[in-house]
Amino acid sequence: MTGHPTVRQTLPKPEPEPCLTLHRFDDADVETAPHDSLLDRLGHDHLTVAGAITIVFAVLVALFAPFLSGLSGNDPYGYHLDALDPTGAPAGWGGGVSGAHWFGVEPLTGRDLFSIVVYGSRTSLLVGVGAAAVAMLIGVVVGGTAGYFGGWFDVVASRVIDIMFGFPALIFMIAVGAIAPAWFPRVLMLVLVIGFFGWPSIARVVRGQALAMRAQGYIRASTAMGAGHLHVLLRQILPGLSATIVVFSTITIPGNIGAEAALSFLGVGVPAPTPSWGRSIGDAVTWFATDPCYLFFPGLALFLVTLAFNVFGDGLRDALDPRSRGLAR
C-alpha cells in the first residue's frame, strides 16, 4: 500500500518591520535651524532691503520736506531772478548749482530746484499711494464678490473686467484731465482717475483666488452652519487675500507714480506752481541743451523711487509665496 506523498509548503518569511530611529535634538540643532519668518526671508535679499531703505528715505523726505527745504534757506515758490542770466537760463555752472541752491534753479523763474524736488516727493507719493488704495478697494470688492458668488454675477463682472482692459487708459486719463473743472482739486482728480483705471488687473487675480477659496472645506462648513455671505467674505475670504492685497499694492504704486509723471509731463496733471517731478521733467526737455541738471535731478528722483517700489514689491511677493521658501532667488 502506497501512501500519498507529503507536500510541504514553504511560507515566506515575514519581512522585519522598519525601525524608527529617534533623534534627540539638542541646543545646537535649534540654533542652526533655518529661520522662516517674513523679515528673515526679506533680509536675505539685498535688493529688497535696498528697495525698502530707499522707500523709507523717500517717505521721510516727503514728511520733512519743509524742514529739508528750509536747510537751504529756500522754498519751492520763491523766485530768485538774480540767479538767472539775461536769457532766462540759470547763471553759473550746472544750472546754477551753488551753496544757496544745491540743485540749481529753475529756468525763467529762478525757483530753487532742491526745494522743488523735495516737495515733489509729496505729490508723487500721495498720488501713487492714493491711487493704489482706490484701485485695491474697487478690485477687491469686484473680484472677491465675483469669485465668491459665481453664477451670472461672475459672468457680468468678468465681462466688465475684459471691457476695462480694452480701454486705452492713458488717452482717457488725458481727456478727463483736460475737461476737469478748474475748481476740482487736481491731486484728488489724479488719484481717482489713475485708481479707477488700475483695478481690473487686481480684480482678475482676486477673483481667481476667491474661486479657489470658495471650494475649501472650511468655507462650505461655515455656509452649512448658517454663516451669512457678509460674514464669510469679511472674516474668511478677505483675510486669505491679505498677502495678495499687500503685494499688489506695492507693485501698483510705481506704475501710479509713473502715470502721474506722464500726465504732468503732458500738461494735464499737477498745474504750476505745485511741485511735481513729472511737470519738472516736462519743462526741462526744452532746456536740456543749456541746463541738463534741470532734467537730471527730478528724473533721478523719479527713477530711484519707482525702481525701489518695483524691487521691494518683487521681493515681498517672493517672501510671501510659500513655494519660494528655502529657495534662493
Sequence and secondary structure as in RCSB ss.txt:
>XXXX:A:sequence
MTGHPTVRQTLPKPEPEPCLTLHRFDDADVETAPHDSLLDRLGHDHLTVAGAITIVFAVLVALFAPFLSGLSGND
PYGYHLDALDPTGAPAGWGGGVSGAHWFGVEPLTGRDLFSIVVYGSRTSLLVGVGAAAVAMLIGVVVGGTAGYFG
GWFDVVASRVIDIMFGFPALIFMIAVGAIAPAWFPRVLMLVLVIGFFGWPSIARVVRGQALAMRAQGYIRASTAM
GAGHLHVLLRQILPGLSATIVVFSTITIPGNIGAEAALSFLGVGVPAPTPSWGRSIGDAVTWFATDPCYLFFPGL
ALFLVTLAFNVFGDGLRDALDPRSRGLAR
>XXXX:A:secstr
                          HHHHHHS    HHHHHHT HHHHHHHHHHHHHHHHHHTHHHHHHHTT  
TT   GGGB TTSSB STTTT SSS TT B TTT  BHHHHHHHHHHHHHHHHHHHHHHHHHHHHHHHHHHHHH 
HHHHHHHHHHHHHHHHS HHHHHHHHHHHS TTS HHHHHHHHHHHTTHHHHHHHHHHHHHHHHTSHHHHHHHHT
T  HHHHIIIIIHHHTHHHHHHHHHHHHHHHHHHHHHHHHTTSSS TTS  HHHHHHHHGGGTTT THHHHHHHH
HHHHHHHHHHHHHHHHHHHH GGGTT   
